[in-house]
Amino acid sequence: MINVRREKISERIKYLQDLVPGCNKITDKAGMLNEIINYVQSLQRQVEVKK
């Protein structure tokens, strides 16, 4: 049961890594999640500027 959950989390993390430019170079999960957060925040700022 726990292994299935970990597998799903790993799959989702890999999917996020593929979506965010430069994220594949980061090996630790905390750093990678931080990079994803920064990227999403920058996208949000871009959308707000265009409104």
CHARMM-style PDB file with segment names, atoms N, HN, CA, C and O in Angstrom:
ATOM      1  N   MET     1       0.823  -1.193   0.000  1.00  0.00      PROA
ATOM      2  CA  MET     1       0.000   0.000   0.000  1.00  0.00      PROA
ATOM      3  C   MET     1       0.866   1.255   0.000  1.00  0.00      PROA
ATOM      4  O   MET     1       0.623   2.185  -0.770  1.00  0.00      PROA
ATOM      5  N   ILE     2       1.880   1.277   0.870  1.00  0.00      PROA
ATOM      6  HN  ILE     2       2.077   0.522   1.495  1.00  0.00      PROA
ATOM      7  CA  ILE     2       2.773   2.430   0.944  1.00  0.00      PROA
ATOM      8  C   ILE     2       3.587   2.549  -0.340  1.00  0.00      PROA
ATOM      9  O   ILE     2       3.831   3.655  -0.821  1.00  0.00      PROA
ATOM     10  N   ASN     3       4.010   1.404  -0.901  1.00  0.00      PROA
ATOM     11  HN  ASN     3       3.812   0.505  -0.510  1.00  0.00      PROA
ATOM     12  CA  ASN     3       4.786   1.427  -2.137  1.00  0.00      PROA
ATOM     13  C   ASN     3       3.990   1.994  -3.299  1.00  0.00      PROA
ATOM     14  O   ASN     3       4.552   2.691  -4.144  1.00  0.00      PROA
ATOM     15  N   VAL     4       2.699   1.712  -3.362  1.00  0.00      PROA
ATOM     16  HN  VAL     4       2.243   1.145  -2.675  1.00  0.00      PROA
ATOM     17  CA  VAL     4       1.839   2.246  -4.412  1.00  0.00      PROA
ATOM     18  C   VAL     4       1.757   3.763  -4.276  1.00  0.00      PROA
ATOM     19  O   VAL     4       1.824   4.483  -5.272  1.00  0.00      PROA
ATOM     20  N   ARG     5       1.616   4.241  -3.064  1.00  0.00      PROA
ATOM     21  HN  ARG     5       1.562   3.656  -2.255  1.00  0.00      PROA
ATOM     22  CA  ARG     5       1.555   5.681  -2.812  1.00  0.00      PROA
ATOM     23  C   ARG     5       2.866   6.352  -3.217  1.00  0.00      PROA
ATOM     24  O   ARG     5       2.858   7.398  -3.866  1.00  0.00      PROA
ATOM     25  N   ARG     6       3.973   5.758  -2.840  1.00  0.00      PROA
ATOM     26  HN  ARG     6       3.979   4.908  -2.313  1.00  0.00      PROA
ATOM     27  CA  ARG     6       5.295   6.317  -3.199  1.00  0.00      PROA
ATOM     28  C   ARG     6       5.498   6.307  -4.702  1.00  0.00      PROA
ATOM     29  O   ARG     6       6.075   7.240  -5.260  1.00  0.00      PROA
ATOM     30  N   GLU     7       5.027   5.258  -5.360  1.00  0.00      PROA
ATOM     31  HN  GLU     7       4.558   4.500  -4.907  1.00  0.00      PROA
ATOM     32  CA  GLU     7       5.142   5.179  -6.814  1.00  0.00      PROA
ATOM     33  C   GLU     7       4.360   6.299  -7.482  1.00  0.00      PROA
ATOM     34  O   GLU     7       4.846   6.927  -8.422  1.00  0.00      PROA
ATOM     35  N   LYS     8       3.153   6.548  -6.997  1.00  0.00      PROA
ATOM     36  HN  LYS     8       2.758   6.038  -6.233  1.00  0.00      PROA
ATOM     37  CA  LYS     8       2.327   7.622  -7.549  1.00  0.00      PROA
ATOM     38  C   LYS     8       2.988   8.981  -7.343  1.00  0.00      PROA
ATOM     39  O   LYS     8       2.997   9.818  -8.246  1.00  0.00      PROA
ATOM     40  N   ILE     9       3.536   9.193  -6.164  1.00  0.00      PROA
ATOM     41  HN  ILE     9       3.530   8.513  -5.431  1.00  0.00      PROA
ATOM     42  CA  ILE     9       4.221  10.450  -5.871  1.00  0.00      PROA
ATOM     43  C   ILE     9       5.430  10.610  -6.792  1.00  0.00      PROA
ATOM     44  O   ILE     9       5.650  11.689  -7.342  1.00  0.00      PROA
ATOM     45  N   SER    10       6.199   9.563  -6.961  1.00  0.00      PROA
ATOM     46  HN  SER    10       6.021   8.687  -6.514  1.00  0.00      PROA
ATOM     47  CA  SER    10       7.372   9.613  -7.843  1.00  0.00      PROA
ATOM     48  C   SER    10       6.974   9.895  -9.288  1.00  0.00      PROA
ATOM     49  O   SER    10       7.656  10.647  -9.984  1.00  0.00      PROA
ATOM     50  N   GLU    11       5.880   9.300  -9.740  1.00  0.00      PROA
ATOM     51  HN  GLU    11       5.326   8.690  -9.174  1.00  0.00      PROA
ATOM     52  CA  GLU    11       5.388   9.545 -11.094  1.00  0.00      PROA
ATOM     53  C   GLU    11       4.990  11.004 -11.265  1.00  0.00      PROA
ATOM     54  O   GLU    11       5.307  11.624 -12.281  1.00  0.00      PROA
ATOM     55  N   ARG    12       4.296  11.553 -10.271  1.00  0.00      PROA
ATOM     56  HN  ARG    12       4.038  11.050  -9.446  1.00  0.00      PROA
ATOM     57  CA  ARG    12       3.857  12.953 -10.340  1.00  0.00      PROA
ATOM     58  C   ARG    12       5.046  13.908 -10.318  1.00  0.00      PROA
ATOM     59  O   ARG    12       5.057  14.917 -11.023  1.00  0.00      PROA
ATOM     60  N   ILE    13       6.040  13.582  -9.509  1.00  0.00      PROA
ATOM     61  HN  ILE    13       6.031  12.762  -8.937  1.00  0.00      PROA
ATOM     62  CA  ILE    13       7.241  14.413  -9.431  1.00  0.00      PROA
ATOM     63  C   ILE    13       7.968  14.375 -10.776  1.00  0.00      PROA
ATOM     64  O   ILE    13       8.428  15.412 -11.254  1.00  0.00      PROA
ATOM     65  N   LYS    14       8.076  13.214 -11.383  1.00  0.00      PROA
ATOM     66  HN  LYS    14       7.703  12.371 -10.994  1.00  0.00      PROA
ATOM     67  CA  LYS    14       8.723  13.101 -12.693  1.00  0.00      PROA
ATOM     68  C   LYS    14       7.957  13.916 -13.723  1.00  0.00      PROA
ATOM     69  O   LYS    14       8.567  14.570 -14.569  1.00  0.00      PROA
ATOM     70  N   TYR    15       6.649  13.887 -13.665  1.00  0.00      PROA
ATOM     71  HN  TYR    15       6.154  13.356 -12.978  1.00  0.00      PROA
ATOM     72  CA  TYR    15       5.822  14.659 -14.588  1.00  0.00      PROA
ATOM     73  C   TYR    15       6.091  16.157 -14.414  1.00  0.00      PROA
ATOM     74  O   TYR    15       6.241  16.882 -15.398  1.00  0.00      PROA
ATOM     75  N   LEU    16       6.151  16.617 -13.160  1.00  0.00      PROA
ATOM     76  HN  LEU    16       6.029  16.028 -12.361  1.00  0.00      PROA
ATOM     77  CA  LEU    16       6.455  18.022 -12.899  1.00  0.00      PROA
ATOM     78  C   LEU    16       7.847  18.394 -13.401  1.00  0.00      PROA
ATOM     79  O   LEU    16       8.038  19.471 -13.967  1.00  0.00      PROA
ATOM     80  N   GLN    17       8.812  17.510 -13.197  1.00  0.00      PROA
ATOM     81  HN  GLN    17       8.657  16.635 -12.738  1.00  0.00      PROA
ATOM     82  CA  GLN    17      10.178  17.768 -13.667  1.00  0.00      PROA
ATOM     83  C   GLN    17      10.196  17.964 -15.180  1.00  0.00      PROA
ATOM     84  O   GLN    17      10.933  18.808 -15.689  1.00  0.00      PROA
ATOM     85  N   ASP    18       9.390  17.190 -15.896  1.00  0.00      PROA
ATOM     86  HN  ASP    18       8.791  16.504 -15.482  1.00  0.00      PROA
ATOM     87  CA  ASP    18       9.338  17.310 -17.349  1.00  0.00      PROA
ATOM     88  C   ASP    18       8.665  18.604 -17.788  1.00  0.00      PROA
ATOM     89  O   ASP    18       8.970  19.117 -18.864  1.00  0.00      PROA
ATOM     90  N   LEU    19       7.759  19.140 -16.982  1.00  0.00      PROA
ATOM     91  HN  LEU    19       7.511  18.723 -16.107  1.00  0.00      PROA
ATOM     92  CA  LEU    19       7.039  20.366 -17.335  1.00  0.00      PROA
ATOM     93  C   LEU    19       7.839  21.633 -17.082  1.00  0.00      PROA
ATOM     94  O   LEU    19       7.711  22.608 -17.822  1.00  0.00      PROA
ATOM     95  N   VAL    20       8.659  21.625 -16.046  1.00  0.00      PROA
ATOM     96  HN  VAL    20       8.763  20.833 -15.445  1.00  0.00      PROA
ATOM     97  CA  VAL    20       9.362  22.838 -15.623  1.00  0.00      PROA
ATOM     98  C   VAL    20      10.763  22.855 -16.230  1.00  0.00      PROA
ATOM     99  O   VAL    20      11.554  21.941 -15.996  1.00  0.00      PROA
ATOM    100  N   PRO    21      11.073  23.897 -17.011  1.00  0.00      PROA
ATOM    101  CA  PRO    21      12.398  23.981 -17.639  1.00  0.00      PROA
ATOM    102  C   PRO    21      13.519  23.990 -16.599  1.00  0.00      PROA
ATOM    103  O   PRO    21      13.436  24.689 -15.589  1.00  0.00      PROA
ATOM    104  N   GLY    22      14.555  23.214 -16.856  1.00  0.00      PROA
ATOM    105  HN  GLY    22      14.622  22.647 -17.676  1.00  0.00      PROA
ATOM    106  CA  GLY    22      15.724  23.178 -15.992  1.00  0.00      PROA
ATOM    107  C   GLY    22      15.562  22.376 -14.720  1.00  0.00      PROA
ATOM    108  O   GLY    22      16.497  22.280 -13.926  1.00  0.00      PROA
ATOM    109  N   CYS    23      14.412  21.809 -14.517  1.00  0.00      PROA
ATOM    110  HN  CYS    23      13.652  21.887 -15.163  1.00  0.00      PROA
ATOM    111  CA  CYS    23      14.129  21.096 -13.272  1.00  0.00      PROA
ATOM    112  C   CYS    23      14.774  19.707 -13.248  1.00  0.00      PROA
ATOM    113  O   CYS    23      15.000  19.152 -12.173  1.00  0.00      PROA
ATOM    114  N   ASN    24      15.064  19.158 -14.392  1.00  0.00      PROA
ATOM    115  HN  ASN    24      14.881  19.609 -15.265  1.00  0.00      PROA
ATOM    116  CA  ASN    24      15.676  17.825 -14.440  1.00  0.00      PROA
ATOM    117  C   ASN    24      17.088  17.813 -13.884  1.00  0.00      PROA
ATOM    118  O   ASN    24      17.609  16.754 -13.533  1.00  0.00      PROA
ATOM    119  N   LYS    25      17.715  18.985 -13.800  1.00  0.00      PROA
ATOM    120  HN  LYS    25      17.292  19.845 -14.085  1.00  0.00      PROA
ATOM    121  CA  LYS    25      19.089  19.068 -13.304  1.00  0.00      PROA
ATOM    122  C   LYS    25      19.162  19.009 -11.780  1.00  0.00      PROA
ATOM    123  O   LYS    25      20.230  18.762 -11.219  1.00  0.00      PROA
ATOM    124  N   ILE    26      18.036  19.236 -11.112  1.00  0.00      PROA
ATOM    125  HN  ILE    26      17.169  19.437 -11.568  1.00  0.00      PROA
ATOM    126  CA  ILE    26      18.003  19.254  -9.653  1.00  0.00      PROA
ATOM    127  C   ILE    26      17.719  17.848  -9.157  1.00  0.00      PROA
ATOM    128  O   ILE    26      16.753  17.218  -9.589  1.00  0.00      PROA
ATOM    129  N   THR    27      18.554  17.351  -8.250  1.00  0.00      PROA
ATOM    130  HN  THR    27      19.339  17.863  -7.899  1.00  0.00      PROA
ATOM    131  CA  THR    27      18.419  15.960  -7.822  1.00  0.00      PROA
ATOM    132  C   THR    27      17.617  15.797  -6.530  1.00  0.00      PROA
ATOM    133  O   THR    27      16.944  14.781  -6.354  1.00  0.00      PROA
ATOM    134  N   ASP    28      17.676  16.780  -5.622  1.00  0.00      PROA
ATOM    135  HN  ASP    28      18.222  17.605  -5.766  1.00  0.00      PROA
ATOM    136  CA  ASP    28      16.932  16.599  -4.368  1.00  0.00      PROA
ATOM    137  C   ASP    28      15.501  17.116  -4.521  1.00  0.00      PROA
ATOM    138  O   ASP    28      15.258  18.108  -5.209  1.00  0.00      PROA
ATOM    139  N   LYS    29      14.575  16.443  -3.882  1.00  0.00      PROA
ATOM    140  HN  LYS    29      14.772  15.637  -3.323  1.00  0.00      PROA
ATOM    141  CA  LYS    29      13.156  16.753  -4.043  1.00  0.00      PROA
ATOM    142  C   LYS    29      12.791  18.129  -3.508  1.00  0.00      PROA
ATOM    143  O   LYS    29      11.975  18.830  -4.106  1.00  0.00      PROA
ATOM    144  N   ALA    30      13.385  18.521  -2.392  1.00  0.00      PROA
ATOM    145  HN  ALA    30      14.048  17.951  -1.906  1.00  0.00      PROA
ATOM    146  CA  ALA    30      13.069  19.830  -1.818  1.00  0.00      PROA
ATOM    147  C   ALA    30      13.495  20.952  -2.769  1.00  0.00      PROA
ATOM    148  O   ALA    30      12.746  21.904  -2.989  1.00  0.00      PROA
ATOM    149  N   GLY    31      14.689  20.835  -3.323  1.00  0.00      PROA
ATOM    150  HN  GLY    31      15.298  20.062  -3.144  1.00  0.00      PROA
ATOM    151  CA  GLY    31      15.165  21.841  -4.269  1.00  0.00      PROA
ATOM    152  C   GLY    31      14.329  21.873  -5.527  1.00  0.00      PROA
ATOM    153  O   GLY    31      14.033  22.941  -6.063  1.00  0.00      PROA
ATOM    154  N   MET    32      13.948  20.691  -6.000  1.00  0.00      PROA
ATOM    155  HN  MET    32      14.188  19.823  -5.564  1.00  0.00      PROA
ATOM    156  CA  MET    32      13.131  20.602  -7.199  1.00  0.00      PROA
ATOM    157  C   MET    32      11.747  21.220  -6.972  1.00  0.00      PROA
ATOM    158  O   MET    32      11.244  21.953  -7.824  1.00  0.00      PROA
ATOM    159  N   LEU    33      11.138  20.925  -5.829  1.00  0.00      PROA
ATOM    160  HN  LEU    33      11.546  20.330  -5.137  1.00  0.00      PROA
ATOM    161  CA  LEU    33       9.828  21.506  -5.529  1.00  0.00      PROA
ATOM    162  C   LEU    33       9.926  23.023  -5.385  1.00  0.00      PROA
ATOM    163  O   LEU    33       9.018  23.745  -5.796  1.00  0.00      PROA
ATOM    164  N   ASN    34      11.010  23.502  -4.809  1.00  0.00      PROA
ATOM    165  HN  ASN    34      11.747  22.916  -4.475  1.00  0.00      PROA
ATOM    166  CA  ASN    34      11.222  24.935  -4.694  1.00  0.00      PROA
ATOM    167  C   ASN    34      11.313  25.581  -6.078  1.00  0.00      PROA
ATOM    168  O   ASN    34      10.753  26.653  -6.307  1.00  0.00      PROA
ATOM    169  N   GLU    35      12.012  24.933  -6.985  1.00  0.00      PROA
ATOM    170  HN  GLU    35      12.467  24.062  -6.800  1.00  0.00      PROA
ATOM    171  CA  GLU    35      12.141  25.440  -8.353  1.00  0.00      PROA
ATOM    172  C   GLU    35      10.782  25.464  -9.056  1.00  0.00      PROA
ATOM    173  O   GLU    35      10.474  26.408  -9.783  1.00  0.00      PROA
ATOM    174  N   ILE    36       9.978  24.437  -8.841  1.00  0.00      PROA
ATOM    175  HN  ILE    36      10.228  23.670  -8.250  1.00  0.00      PROA
ATOM    176  CA  ILE    36       8.642  24.369  -9.438  1.00  0.00      PROA
ATOM    177  C   ILE    36       7.771  25.495  -8.890  1.00  0.00      PROA
ATOM    178  O   ILE    36       7.050  26.145  -9.648  1.00  0.00      PROA
ATOM    179  N   ILE    37       7.830  25.728  -7.590  1.00  0.00      PROA
ATOM    180  HN  ILE    37       8.415  25.200  -6.975  1.00  0.00      PROA
ATOM    181  CA  ILE    37       7.058  26.813  -6.974  1.00  0.00      PROA
ATOM    182  C   ILE    37       7.469  28.152  -7.573  1.00  0.00      PROA
ATOM    183  O   ILE    37       6.613  28.963  -7.927  1.00  0.00      PROA
ATOM    184  N   ASN    38       8.777  28.389  -7.689  1.00  0.00      PROA
ATOM    185  HN  ASN    38       9.472  27.730  -7.401  1.00  0.00      PROA
ATOM    186  CA  ASN    38       9.257  29.639  -8.278  1.00  0.00      PROA
ATOM    187  C   ASN    38       8.771  29.806  -9.711  1.00  0.00      PROA
ATOM    188  O   ASN    38       8.388  30.901 -10.122  1.00  0.00      PROA
ATOM    189  N   TYR    39       8.789  28.725 -10.460  1.00  0.00      PROA
ATOM    190  HN  TYR    39       9.100  27.835 -10.127  1.00  0.00      PROA
ATOM    191  CA  TYR    39       8.351  28.769 -11.854  1.00  0.00      PROA
ATOM    192  C   TYR    39       6.855  29.096 -11.952  1.00  0.00      PROA
ATOM    193  O   TYR    39       6.454  29.937 -12.757  1.00  0.00      PROA
ATOM    194  N   VAL    40       6.049  28.442 -11.146  1.00  0.00      PROA
ATOM    195  HN  VAL    40       6.376  27.759 -10.492  1.00  0.00      PROA
ATOM    196  CA  VAL    40       4.602  28.694 -11.168  1.00  0.00      PROA
ATOM    197  C   VAL    40       4.314  30.132 -10.731  1.00  0.00      PROA
ATOM    198  O   VAL    40       3.445  30.788 -11.305  1.00  0.00      PROA
ATOM    199  N   GLN    41       5.024  30.619  -9.734  1.00  0.00      PROA
ATOM    200  HN  GLN    41       5.730  30.086  -9.267  1.00  0.00      PROA
ATOM    201  CA  GLN    41       4.837  32.006  -9.297  1.00  0.00      PROA
ATOM    202  C   GLN    41       5.205  32.983 -10.411  1.00  0.00      PROA
ATOM    203  O   GLN    41       4.532  33.999 -10.589  1.00  0.00      PROA
ATOM    204  N   SER    42       6.256  32.689 -11.155  1.00  0.00      PROA
ATOM    205  HN  SER    42       6.802  31.864 -11.011  1.00  0.00      PROA
ATOM    206  CA  SER    42       6.638  33.582 -12.258  1.00  0.00      PROA
ATOM    207  C   SER    42       5.570  33.551 -13.352  1.00  0.00      PROA
ATOM    208  O   SER    42       5.286  34.580 -13.965  1.00  0.00      PROA
ATOM    209  N   LEU    43       4.982  32.391 -13.600  1.00  0.00      PROA
ATOM    210  HN  LEU    43       5.214  31.555 -13.103  1.00  0.00      PROA
ATOM    211  CA  LEU    43       3.891  32.305 -14.572  1.00  0.00      PROA
ATOM    212  C   LEU    43       2.683  33.117 -14.108  1.00  0.00      PROA
ATOM    213  O   LEU    43       2.038  33.795 -14.908  1.00  0.00      PROA
ATOM    214  N   GLN    44       2.382  33.043 -12.809  1.00  0.00      PROA
ATOM    215  HN  GLN    44       2.906  32.492 -12.159  1.00  0.00      PROA
ATOM    216  CA  GLN    44       1.268  33.818 -12.261  1.00  0.00      PROA
ATOM    217  C   GLN    44       1.501  35.315 -12.443  1.00  0.00      PROA
ATOM    218  O   GLN    44       0.586  36.056 -12.802  1.00  0.00      PROA
ATOM    219  N   ARG    45       2.735  35.752 -12.191  1.00  0.00      PROA
ATOM    220  HN  ARG    45       3.479  35.150 -11.899  1.00  0.00      PROA
ATOM    221  CA  ARG    45       3.060  37.174 -12.357  1.00  0.00      PROA
ATOM    222  C   ARG    45       2.900  37.585 -13.814  1.00  0.00      PROA
ATOM    223  O   ARG    45       2.403  38.677 -14.090  1.00  0.00      PROA
ATOM    224  N   GLN    46       3.306  36.741 -14.745  1.00  0.00      PROA
ATOM    225  HN  GLN    46       3.709  35.854 -14.520  1.00  0.00      PROA
ATOM    226  CA  GLN    46       3.169  37.052 -16.165  1.00  0.00      PROA
ATOM    227  C   GLN    46       1.698  37.196 -16.558  1.00  0.00      PROA
ATOM    228  O   GLN    46       1.337  38.082 -17.333  1.00  0.00      PROA
ATOM    229  N   VAL    47       0.863  36.324 -16.022  1.00  0.00      PROA
ATOM    230  HN  VAL    47       1.156  35.604 -15.393  1.00  0.00      PROA
ATOM    231  CA  VAL    47      -0.572  36.376 -16.330  1.00  0.00      PROA
ATOM    232  C   VAL    47      -1.173  37.657 -15.757  1.00  0.00      PROA
ATOM    233  O   VAL    47      -1.980  38.308 -16.421  1.00  0.00      PROA
ATOM    234  N   GLU    48      -0.796  38.022 -14.552  1.00  0.00      PROA
ATOM    235  HN  GLU    48      -0.140  37.493 -14.013  1.00  0.00      PROA
ATOM    236  CA  GLU    48      -1.324  39.237 -13.929  1.00  0.00      PROA
ATOM    237  C   GLU    48      -0.914  40.486 -14.679  1.00  0.00      PROA
ATOM    238  O   GLU    48      -1.694  41.435 -14.756  1.00  0.00      PROA
ATOM    239  N   VAL    49       0.281  40.516 -15.232  1.00  0.00      PROA
ATOM    240  HN  VAL    49       0.915  39.745 -15.169  1.00  0.00      PROA
ATOM    241  CA  VAL    49       0.762  41.662 -15.993  1.00  0.00      PROA
ATOM    242  C   VAL    49      -0.050  41.822 -17.275  1.00  0.00      PROA
ATOM    243  O   VAL    49      -0.309  42.946 -17.705  1.00  0.00      PROA
ATOM    244  N   LYS    50      -0.450  40.721 -17.884  1.00  0.00      PROA
ATOM    245  HN  LYS    50      -0.239  39.808 -17.535  1.00  0.00      PROA
ATOM    246  CA  LYS    50      -1.182  40.757 -19.144  1.00  0.00      PROA
ATOM    247  C   LYS    50      -2.655  41.120 -18.978  1.00  0.00      PROA
ATOM    248  O   LYS    50      -3.335  41.401 -19.964  1.00  0.00      PROA
ATOM    249  N   LYS    51      -3.156  41.117 -17.739  1.00  0.00      PROA
ATOM    250  HN  LYS    51      -2.603  40.889 -16.938  1.00  0.00      PROA
ATOM    251  CA  LYS    51      -4.585  41.425 -17.523  1.00  0.00      PROA
ATOM    252  C   LYS    51      -4.878  42.869 -17.743  1.00  0.00      PROA
ATOM    253  OT1 LYS    51      -6.025  43.294 -17.604  1.00  0.00      PROA
TER     254      LYS     51
END
